Amino acid sequence: MLTKILTLAALAVTISGCGGGSSTSKAPVTAAASVLSFESNKTFRFTWTDVTDATYYQLMENPDGVSGYTQVGSDIAQGNGVANHIVPLFSRVNAQYILKSCNVTGCTSSSVVSVSGNMVDSIGYFKASNTGAGDLFGSSVSLSTDGNTLAVGAYSESSNATGIDGDQTDNSVSGSGAVYVFTRTGSTWSQQAYIKANNTGADDLFGTSVSLSEGGNTLAVGAPYEDSNAIGINGDQTDNSVSGSGAVYVFTRTGSTWSQQSYIKASNTGAEDHFGWVSLSPDGNTLAVGASGEDSNATGVNGDQADNSASSHAGAVYVFIRAGSTWSQQAYIKASNTTRYYTFGSSVSLSTDGNTLAVGDGEERSNATGIDGDQTDNSASGSGAVYVFTRTGSTWSQQAYIKASNTGVGDHFGNPVSLSADGNKLVVGSFMEGSNSNGINGDQTDNSGVYKGAAYVFTRVGSTWSQQAYIKASNANVSGVFGQAVSLSLDGNTLAVGAYNESSNATGINGDQTDNSASGAGAAYTY
């Protein structure tokens, strides 16, 4: 990756009293001028030319621009001229740095080097190895916990290849889909694998959903429009008589070699069920799969799968577990208020241990608000809901039925959802929500905005859930659809929210939010 260098002129400021006793009468006359470059996606690299009267250097950091300077690492000996600082970039947007040139008498500080406005230079830029018009590379992404493996879906890619690293050049199977795996060694990213289904089919949309395990060695890929008539694990992939039934493929990595481990179908495969919205637990041994178009009239856990009287997309979620290399279905999960035209399972998220599962249904219609309200009043079409399930041993049960605090018709609360590692924090997107407020916990009652979107944060104490925050964009735009994508950090203390239709003309980090001349440019926000 090419690296752009940010250089700021040095301004010497003498600081007395650093060090004591001396064979030198004063601190260095001038300070070494630090040059900051973005060495890789997480590394700030500082370089400088030594000054003759210094014997060591200190890199000082003001992480947020207001809390003051502290030293990064230990003293740096004369003659090195370089310091790497590995940081989470989202928490250093306003960071400032000073390089002190020191000897036994004292230190002299360089001018301040600021990150703000220049962090765009640190962003990694990835493309497919067979870039093609309309492939929609980036339609899904999943990053391993250590940040060294990245899976990118391109569900509209059209090659006729099957399996791993096949021929990318034959584009005769439109919309078959592909997934690309990238790995990082040091500061260098490279493509490790080009992955296709082993039964590549036109318009299967393989790669619509992807999920990596913690170490990146297990990958689940959803193809919600796959057409086979198979049921369960590793069935017959060749009978394409059930249109849009959907499938999930699990791949594993040994060393740097990928192979398909399992081909997974629902236990009640049905036409247009769209089985294929995936969430893999970090240990890779629990897999939740949403089938937003499934039609059974069952409610709760392990009900009757055969009664398809709730036609037209009631939705279901299937939980699979792995023992060794063998997958089996553990549970068949439905909403507690199954109704036709719902899309239960259109988003799913598992906790680290796989024992907490959040399921979104953006089309749910009840007029309830908050936690465990009345599910029977279906007067708020498309308001949306989230259902939380927990596992004890091998038994699943519903723990909570969650609605927005300002339930509104057409808000689509529940698409998407994201859980923290321990399952005790949940963020829910509601990308069509229409309040006119900005920021945190603003006025929810003014619905004069159009499709501005919102995100809601919930916390669990014991088995009790409550809403912690109602979050809006800092520049909520008409039709910005803030909340269309959400992701919580593992500890639940950092939240990223996407708004793909945001319209500001800014570039990079913390630019001008007020110039809305770039319609549909899109933005992401961190909290």
Secondary structure per residue as TSV (DSSP state, phi and psi in degrees):
chain	resnum	aa	ss	phi	psi
A	1	M	-	360.0	128.2
A	2	L	-	-66.7	142.5
A	3	T	-	-117.1	129.8
A	4	K	-	-92.3	144.8
A	5	I	E	-108.5	130.6
A	6	L	E	-102.8	120.0
A	7	T	E	-118.2	132.3
A	8	L	-	-125.6	137.5
A	9	A	-	-63.8	146.7
A	10	A	-	-90.9	141.0
A	11	L	-	-125.8	115.6
A	12	A	-	-72.9	131.5
A	13	V	E	-131.0	121.6
A	14	T	E	-81.3	129.6
A	15	I	E	-116.9	117.9
A	16	S	-	-91.7	163.7
A	17	G	-	84.8	2.7
A	18	C	S	-83.0	123.5
A	19	G	S	82.2	-179.6
A	20	G	-	-156.7	169.1
A	21	G	S	51.1	152.6
A	22	S	-	-161.5	150.5
A	23	S	S	-110.2	-0.5
A	24	T	S	-117.3	139.0
A	25	S	S	-78.3	-19.5
A	26	K	S	-156.6	163.8
A	27	A	S	-64.2	165.2
A	28	P	-	-50.9	139.8
A	29	V	S	-66.4	-42.7
A	30	T	S	-123.4	159.2
A	31	A	-	-99.9	145.3
A	32	A	-	-63.9	138.8
A	33	A	-	-87.7	115.7
A	34	S	-	-81.4	137.3
A	35	V	E	-113.5	124.5
A	36	L	E	-102.0	126.0
A	37	S	E	-127.4	154.9
A	38	F	E	-94.1	97.6
A	39	E	E	-72.2	-38.5
A	40	S	E	-155.0	-173.9
A	41	N	T	-61.9	-17.5
A	42	K	T	-129.1	7.5
A	43	T	E	-119.2	124.8
A	44	F	E	-92.2	129.3
A	45	R	E	-113.5	123.6
A	46	F	E	-105.7	128.6
A	47	T	E	-128.9	152.0
A	48	W	-	-159.2	163.3
A	49	T	-	-98.7	126.1
A	50	D	-	-57.8	145.2
A	51	V	-	-98.3	146.4
A	52	T	T	-66.8	-30.9
A	53	D	T	-97.3	11.6
A	54	A	-	-96.8	150.3
A	55	T	S	-115.8	-18.2
A	56	Y	E	-158.5	170.5
A	57	Y	E	-134.2	154.6
A	58	Q	E	-129.6	128.0
A	59	L	E	-94.3	122.3
A	60	M	E	-110.7	137.8
A	61	E	E	-123.6	133.1
A	62	N	E	-110.4	94.5
A	63	P	T	-64.4	-29.5
A	64	D	T	-121.4	6.6
A	65	G	S	84.0	-4.9
A	66	V	S	-132.6	-22.4
A	67	S	S	-86.1	-6.0
A	68	G	-	98.8	168.6
A	69	Y	-	-94.9	137.6
A	70	T	E	-133.8	157.8
A	71	Q	E	-76.1	138.4
A	72	V	E	-93.6	117.0
A	73	G	E	67.5	-158.2
A	74	S	E	-99.0	176.2
A	75	D	E	-60.1	146.8
A	76	I	E	-109.6	123.0
A	77	A	E	-69.0	148.5
A	78	Q	T	-54.5	137.7
A	79	G	T	103.3	-12.8
A	80	N	-	-82.4	-52.4
A	81	G	-	67.4	17.9
A	82	V	E	-154.5	145.5
A	83	A	E	-146.0	129.4
A	84	N	E	-101.6	137.3
A	85	H	E	-129.3	109.3
A	86	I	E	-90.3	122.6
A	87	V	-	-141.5	156.6
A	88	P	-	-75.1	115.5
A	89	L	G	-60.3	-36.5
A	90	F	G	-61.0	-24.0
A	91	S	G	-95.6	7.3
A	92	R	G	-123.7	24.2
A	93	V	T	-58.8	-37.7
A	94	N	T	-108.8	18.0
A	95	A	-	-66.6	151.0
A	96	Q	E	-131.5	147.3
A	97	Y	E	-133.6	145.1
A	98	I	E	-129.9	137.7
A	99	L	E	-104.8	120.8
A	100	K	E	-95.2	128.7
A	101	S	E	-97.4	122.0
A	102	C	E	-129.6	154.7
A	103	N	-	-140.8	-169.4
A	104	V	S	-67.0	-17.1
A	105	T	S	-87.7	-36.6
A	106	G	-	175.4	-170.4
A	107	C	E	-131.2	149.7
A	108	T	E	-124.3	129.7
A	109	S	E	-92.9	142.7
A	110	S	-	-74.9	174.3
A	111	S	-	-67.9	164.9
A	112	V	-	-74.1	132.7
A	113	V	E	-103.4	119.5
A	114	S	E	-106.1	142.0
A	115	V	-	-85.0	-35.5
A	116	S	T	-50.5	133.3
A	117	G	T	85.3	-7.2
A	118	N	-	-124.5	-0.8
A	119	M	G	-67.8	-16.2
A	120	V	G	-55.0	-26.5
A	121	D	G	-66.6	-15.5
A	122	S	G	-93.2	-4.9
A	123	I	-	-77.6	127.9
A	124	G	-	-72.5	145.1
A	125	Y	-	-127.4	116.5
A	126	F	-	-116.4	140.2
A	127	K	-	-132.1	159.4
A	128	A	-	-67.9	158.0
A	129	S	T	-76.4	-10.8
A	130	N	T	-135.6	52.5
A	131	T	-	-47.1	128.9
A	132	G	-	-140.3	146.4
A	133	A	T	-58.4	131.2
A	134	G	T	77.3	8.6
A	135	D	-	-71.2	-24.2
A	136	L	-	60.3	42.4
A	137	F	E	-59.6	126.6
A	138	G	E	101.4	4.4
A	139	S	E	-67.4	-20.2
A	140	S	E	-146.6	147.1
A	141	V	E	-143.7	151.2
A	142	S	E	-148.6	132.1
A	143	L	E	-114.7	133.5
A	144	S	-	-64.4	158.7
A	145	T	T	-60.8	-35.7
A	146	D	T	-80.3	-3.1
A	147	G	S	76.1	11.0
A	148	N	-	-104.9	-4.4
A	149	T	E	-132.2	131.7
A	150	L	E	-128.9	127.9
A	151	A	E	-108.3	132.4
A	152	V	E	-127.3	124.5
A	153	G	E	-90.8	147.3
A	154	A	E	-136.6	82.3
A	155	Y	T	-70.7	-12.9
A	156	S	T	-102.9	6.1
A	157	E	-	-60.5	150.0
A	158	S	-	-125.7	17.1
A	159	S	-	-72.7	160.3
A	160	N	-	-94.0	6.4
A	161	A	-	-66.0	159.3
A	162	T	-	-130.6	152.8
A	163	G	S	70.9	-144.0
A	164	I	B	-102.3	128.8
A	165	D	S	55.1	42.5
A	166	G	-	-79.8	-171.6
A	167	D	-	-71.3	115.8
A	168	Q	S	-86.6	-5.2
A	169	T	S	-93.2	-16.6
A	170	D	-	-90.3	103.2
A	171	N	-	-98.2	47.6
A	172	S	-	-92.5	-2.9
A	173	V	S	-120.1	87.4
A	174	S	T	-61.1	132.0
A	175	G	T	68.8	21.1
A	176	S	-	-68.6	-39.8
A	177	G	-	92.6	154.9
A	178	A	E	-152.9	162.5
A	179	V	E	-129.8	140.1
A	180	Y	E	-117.3	131.7
A	181	V	E	-109.5	127.6
A	182	F	E	-115.3	145.8
A	183	T	E	-129.9	155.5
A	184	R	E	-116.4	130.3
A	185	T	E	-120.4	114.6
A	186	G	T	64.3	-117.9
A	187	S	T	-107.6	9.7
A	188	T	E	-110.3	124.8
A	189	W	E	-96.4	145.3
A	190	S	E	-148.9	155.1
A	191	Q	E	-77.8	128.6
A	192	Q	E	-98.9	-33.8
A	193	A	E	-154.5	148.9
A	194	Y	E	-116.5	115.0
A	195	I	E	-116.4	130.1
A	196	K	-	-125.6	161.6
A	197	A	-	-64.1	153.8
A	198	N	T	-84.8	2.2
A	199	N	T	-133.1	50.5
A	200	T	-	-45.1	129.2
A	201	G	-	-139.5	151.1
A	202	A	T	-60.9	133.8
A	203	D	T	60.8	25.8
A	204	D	-	-74.6	-25.2
A	205	L	-	59.2	43.0
A	206	F	T	-59.2	126.0
A	207	G	T	103.7	2.6
A	208	T	S	-58.4	-35.3
A	209	S	E	-136.9	135.5
A	210	V	E	-135.9	149.4
A	211	S	E	-151.5	125.7
A	212	L	E	-100.5	148.9
A	213	S	-	-73.3	174.6
A	214	E	T	-56.5	-47.3
A	215	G	T	-88.5	-0.9
A	216	G	S	80.4	10.9
A	217	N	-	-93.8	-7.5
A	218	T	E	-126.7	134.2
A	219	L	E	-131.3	126.5
A	220	A	E	-105.7	134.1
A	221	V	E	-127.5	128.5
A	222	G	E	-97.5	142.0
A	223	A	E	-131.4	80.8
A	224	P	T	-68.8	-8.4
A	225	Y	T	-112.4	13.9
A	226	E	-	-62.8	151.7
A	227	D	-	-117.4	7.7
A	228	S	-	-73.1	160.6
A	229	N	-	-95.4	7.2
A	230	A	-	-65.5	160.0
A	231	I	-	-130.5	138.2
A	232	G	S	76.0	-143.1
A	233	I	B	-101.1	128.7
A	234	N	S	55.3	42.1
A	235	G	-	-81.0	-171.1
A	236	D	-	-72.2	117.3
A	237	Q	-	-89.0	-5.7
A	238	T	S	-91.6	-16.1
A	239	D	-	-90.6	102.6
A	240	N	-	-97.6	47.4
A	241	S	-	-91.8	-3.1
A	242	V	S	-120.3	88.7
A	243	S	T	-60.2	130.5
A	244	G	T	67.6	21.7
A	245	S	-	-67.8	-39.1
A	246	G	-	93.2	154.4
A	247	A	E	-153.1	161.7
A	248	V	E	-127.8	140.8
A	249	Y	E	-120.1	131.7
A	250	V	E	-110.0	128.6
A	251	F	E	-118.0	147.9
A	252	T	E	-128.1	155.2
A	253	R	E	-118.3	130.2
A	254	T	E	-119.2	116.5
A	255	G	T	65.2	-115.1
A	256	S	T	-115.8	12.8
A	257	T	E	-104.6	126.4
A	258	W	E	-100.4	146.5
A	259	S	E	-149.3	155.6
A	260	Q	E	-80.2	128.5
A	261	Q	E	-95.8	-36.3
A	262	S	E	-156.2	149.8
A	263	Y	E	-117.6	116.2
A	264	I	E	-117.5	130.2
A	265	K	-	-124.3	164.2
A	266	A	-	-65.9	159.4
A	267	S	T	-78.1	-10.0
A	268	N	T	-137.4	54.3
A	269	T	-	-46.0	129.9
A	270	G	-	-142.7	153.7
A	271	A	T	-60.0	135.5
A	272	E	T	59.3	27.4
A	273	D	-	-76.3	-24.5
A	274	H	-	55.9	45.0
A	275	F	E	-64.1	122.8
A	276	G	E	155.5	10.2
A	277	W	E	-95.4	110.2
A	278	V	E	-109.7	148.1
A	279	S	E	-143.3	124.0
A	280	L	E	-107.3	131.7
A	281	S	-	-65.1	150.9
A	282	P	T	-55.6	-30.9
A	283	D	T	-78.2	-5.8
A	284	G	S	78.4	7.2
A	285	N	-	-106.7	-3.7
A	286	T	E	-127.9	131.4
A	287	L	E	-128.5	125.2
A	288	A	E	-105.8	133.7
A	289	V	E	-128.1	122.5
A	290	G	E	-88.2	143.9
A	291	A	E	-130.0	86.2
A	292	S	T	-67.0	-15.7
A	293	G	T	-105.1	5.6
A	294	E	-	-61.5	147.8
A	295	D	-	-117.0	5.7
A	296	S	-	-70.4	158.1
A	297	N	-	-94.7	8.4
A	298	A	-	-67.0	159.4
A	299	T	-	-129.2	154.6
A	300	G	S	72.8	-148.2
A	301	V	B	-106.4	129.8
A	302	N	S	58.7	41.5
A	303	G	-	-80.1	-170.9
A	304	D	-	-73.3	115.9
A	305	Q	S	-85.2	-10.3
A	306	A	S	-88.8	-18.0
A	307	D	-	-89.1	102.6
A	308	N	-	-97.1	36.8
A	309	S	-	-78.7	-12.4
A	310	A	S	-91.9	57.1
A	311	S	-	-62.9	165.9
A	312	S	S	69.8	61.1
A	313	H	-	69.6	58.8
A	314	A	-	-74.6	-42.5
A	315	G	B	94.5	152.9
A	316	A	E	-155.8	162.6
A	317	V	E	-128.2	140.4
A	318	Y	E	-118.9	134.1
A	319	V	E	-110.4	129.5
A	320	F	E	-119.3	148.7
A	321	I	E	-126.9	152.4
A	322	R	E	-115.8	130.3
A	323	A	E	-119.6	113.6
A	324	G	T	67.5	-115.3
A	325	S	T	-114.7	12.1
A	326	T	E	-105.7	126.7
A	327	W	E	-99.6	144.7
A	328	S	E	-146.5	154.4
A	329	Q	E	-81.1	130.3
A	330	Q	E	-100.5	-34.9
A	331	A	E	-153.1	149.8
A	332	Y	E	-118.2	115.8
A	333	I	E	-119.1	131.5
A	334	K	-	-123.8	163.2
A	335	A	-	-64.5	156.6
A	336	S	T	-76.0	-10.3
A	337	N	T	-133.9	50.1
A	338	T	-	-50.9	130.6
A	339	T	-	-148.2	147.4
A	340	R	T	-62.5	151.8
A	341	Y	T	72.8	6.7
A	342	Y	-	-81.0	168.9
A	343	T	-	-134.9	48.1
A	344	F	B	-55.9	125.1
A	345	G	T	101.5	2.8
A	346	S	S	-70.3	-16.7
A	347	S	E	-145.4	141.2
A	348	V	E	-141.6	149.5
A	349	S	E	-150.3	132.8
A	350	L	E	-108.3	148.0
A	351	S	-	-74.0	171.6
A	352	T	T	-58.6	-44.2
A	353	D	T	-82.4	-2.0
A	354	G	S	76.0	7.2
A	355	N	-	-95.0	-5.7
A	356	T	E	-125.7	132.6
A	357	L	E	-129.9	126.4
A	358	A	E	-105.9	133.3
A	359	V	E	-125.8	126.1
A	360	G	E	-99.2	149.9
A	361	D	E	-142.7	93.6
A	362	G	T	-70.1	-11.1
A	363	E	T	-102.2	-0.9
A	364	E	-	-56.3	151.4
A	365	R	-	-122.9	6.3
A	366	S	-	-71.7	157.7
A	367	N	-	-94.5	8.6
A	368	A	-	-66.8	160.3
A	369	T	-	-129.0	153.0
A	370	G	S	73.1	-146.3
A	371	I	B	-102.0	128.1
A	372	D	S	56.2	42.2
A	373	G	-	-79.4	-172.5
A	374	D	-	-72.1	116.5
A	375	Q	S	-86.9	-5.3
A	376	T	S	-92.7	-15.6
A	377	D	-	-89.7	103.3
A	378	N	-	-98.3	44.6
A	379	S	-	-91.8	-2.3
A	380	A	S	-115.6	76.6
A	381	S	T	-58.3	130.9
A	382	G	T	68.6	18.9
A	383	S	-	-70.1	-38.5
A	384	G	-	92.1	156.5
A	385	A	E	-154.8	163.5
A	386	V	E	-128.3	141.3
A	387	Y	E	-119.2	131.8
A	388	V	E	-110.2	129.7
A	389	F	E	-119.8	148.9
A	390	T	E	-128.5	153.9
A	391	R	E	-116.6	129.7
A	392	T	E	-119.8	114.9
A	393	G	T	66.7	-114.7
A	394	S	T	-115.2	12.3
A	395	T	E	-105.1	126.3
A	396	W	E	-101.5	144.8
A	397	S	E	-148.8	155.7
A	398	Q	E	-79.7	128.7
A	399	Q	E	-99.4	-33.9
A	400	A	E	-155.1	149.5
A	401	Y	E	-117.6	115.0
A	402	I	E	-116.5	130.0
A	403	K	-	-123.1	162.7
A	404	A	-	-65.7	158.2
A	405	S	T	-76.1	-11.8
A	406	N	T	-134.9	54.1
A	407	T	-	-45.4	129.8
A	408	G	-	-139.9	147.1
A	409	V	T	-57.8	130.0
A	410	G	T	74.1	13.0
A	411	D	-	-75.4	-24.3
A	412	H	-	57.8	41.9
A	413	F	T	-60.4	126.3
A	414	G	T	118.7	-7.5
A	415	N	B	-124.0	101.3
A	416	P	S	-106.3	-171.8
A	417	V	E	-133.3	153.8
A	418	S	E	-150.7	129.9
A	419	L	E	-103.6	149.7
A	420	S	-	-72.9	170.6
A	421	A	T	-58.2	-42.5
A	422	D	T	-84.3	-2.9
A	423	G	S	77.6	6.5
A	424	N	-	-95.0	-4.6
A	425	K	E	-128.5	140.7
A	426	L	E	-136.4	130.0
A	427	V	E	-112.8	138.8
A	428	V	E	-126.5	127.9
A	429	G	E	-87.4	148.0
A	430	S	E	-142.1	76.8
A	431	F	T	-72.1	-11.7
A	432	M	T	-105.9	5.2
A	433	E	-	-58.3	147.4
A	434	G	-	-121.9	16.1
A	435	S	-	-69.8	157.2
A	436	N	-	-97.1	10.0
A	437	S	-	-82.6	165.5
A	438	N	-	-124.2	156.0
A	439	G	S	77.5	-150.3
A	440	I	B	-101.1	129.6
A	441	N	S	54.3	42.1
A	442	G	-	-78.9	-170.6
A	443	D	-	-71.2	117.2
A	444	Q	S	-88.6	-7.5
A	445	T	S	-91.5	-15.7
A	446	D	-	-89.7	100.1
A	447	N	-	-98.1	38.8
A	448	S	-	-82.1	-9.4
A	449	G	S	-81.9	158.2
A	450	V	S	-117.6	114.6
A	451	Y	S	51.5	38.7
A	452	K	-	-74.8	-36.1
A	453	G	B	88.7	158.4
A	454	A	E	-154.9	165.0
A	455	A	E	-130.8	146.0
A	456	Y	E	-124.4	136.0
A	457	V	E	-112.3	130.4
A	458	F	E	-121.3	149.3
A	459	T	E	-127.2	153.5
A	460	R	E	-118.9	130.7
A	461	V	E	-120.2	116.3
A	462	G	T	67.5	-115.3
A	463	S	T	-116.1	12.9
A	464	T	E	-105.4	126.1
A	465	W	E	-101.4	146.5
A	466	S	E	-148.3	155.0
A	467	Q	E	-80.3	130.4
A	468	Q	E	-100.1	-34.9
A	469	A	E	-154.7	149.5
A	470	Y	E	-119.0	116.3
A	471	I	E	-117.8	131.1
A	472	K	-	-122.1	161.3
A	473	A	-	-63.0	152.8
A	474	S	T	-72.7	-14.6
A	475	N	T	-136.8	53.0
A	476	A	-	-50.3	116.7
A	477	N	-	-98.3	150.8
A	478	V	T	-58.8	128.7
A	479	S	T	59.7	28.1
A	480	G	-	-75.0	-18.9
A	481	V	-	46.0	46.2
A	482	F	B	-58.9	130.7
A	483	G	T	101.8	3.1
A	484	Q	S	-66.3	-27.0
A	485	A	E	-135.8	137.0
A	486	V	E	-139.3	148.7
A	487	S	E	-152.9	129.2
A	488	L	E	-97.4	143.1
A	489	S	-	-66.8	163.9
A	490	L	T	-58.7	-38.0
A	491	D	T	-82.7	-3.5
A	492	G	S	77.0	7.8
A	493	N	-	-99.3	-5.6
A	494	T	-	-130.5	134.6
A	495	L	E	-126.0	132.9
A	496	A	E	-112.6	135.7
A	497	V	E	-130.4	131.7
A	498	G	E	-99.3	148.9
A	499	A	E	-140.6	86.5
A	500	Y	T	-70.1	-13.9
A	501	N	T	-108.2	11.1
A	502	E	-	-60.8	150.4
A	503	S	-	-121.2	12.2
A	504	S	-	-72.6	157.6
A	505	N	-	-95.5	9.6
A	506	A	-	-68.5	159.1
A	507	T	-	-127.7	154.3
A	508	G	S	72.6	-147.9
A	509	I	S	-102.1	130.4
A	510	N	S	56.2	41.0
A	511	G	-	-78.3	-172.2
A	512	D	-	-72.2	116.7
A	513	Q	S	-86.5	-7.0
A	514	T	S	-92.2	-15.2
A	515	D	-	-90.4	102.6
A	516	N	-	-98.8	44.2
A	517	S	-	-89.9	-3.1
A	518	A	S	-114.6	76.1
A	519	S	T	-55.7	129.3
A	520	G	T	71.4	18.1
A	521	A	-	-65.9	-39.2
A	522	G	-	90.5	156.1
A	523	A	E	-156.1	162.0
A	524	A	E	-128.4	145.9
A	525	Y	E	-126.8	141.0
A	526	T	E	-118.2	145.6
A	527	Y	-	-132.6	360.0
